[in-house]
Amino acid sequence: MEVWPGVAYPLGASYDGKGVNFAVFSSKAEMVELCLFDPDDPKREILRAPMADLTGHVFHSFVPGLSPGALYGYRVKGPYAPEKGLRCDPSKLLTDPYAKALSG
């Protein structure tokens, strides 16, 4: 599965007829990974790819051929200091704060 740069707007997952653009804001993350899951076996991760493109504080990627309804989440790498409100922990799968629906 290919992953292209994508665009920073709109935030969330957006289908354009050719694939899905993913964009998520984080002013503290050092890296965000996009994780896609098998719709027939939602516990099975089928792709984990760094969202290598960054515009401002928006990480973004585009997955050509992906359709609406894809199961996905994010893993965020960066500072972990809960006492300062920083909780980047790549061992945790995060939901998209801009998601239009949740499954699971």
Secondary structure, 3 states (H helix, E strand, C coil): CCCECCCCCCCEEEECCCEEEEEEECCCCCEEEEEEEECCEEEEEEEEEECCEEECCEEEEEEECCCCCCEEEEEEECCEEHHHCEECCCCCCECCCCCCCCCC
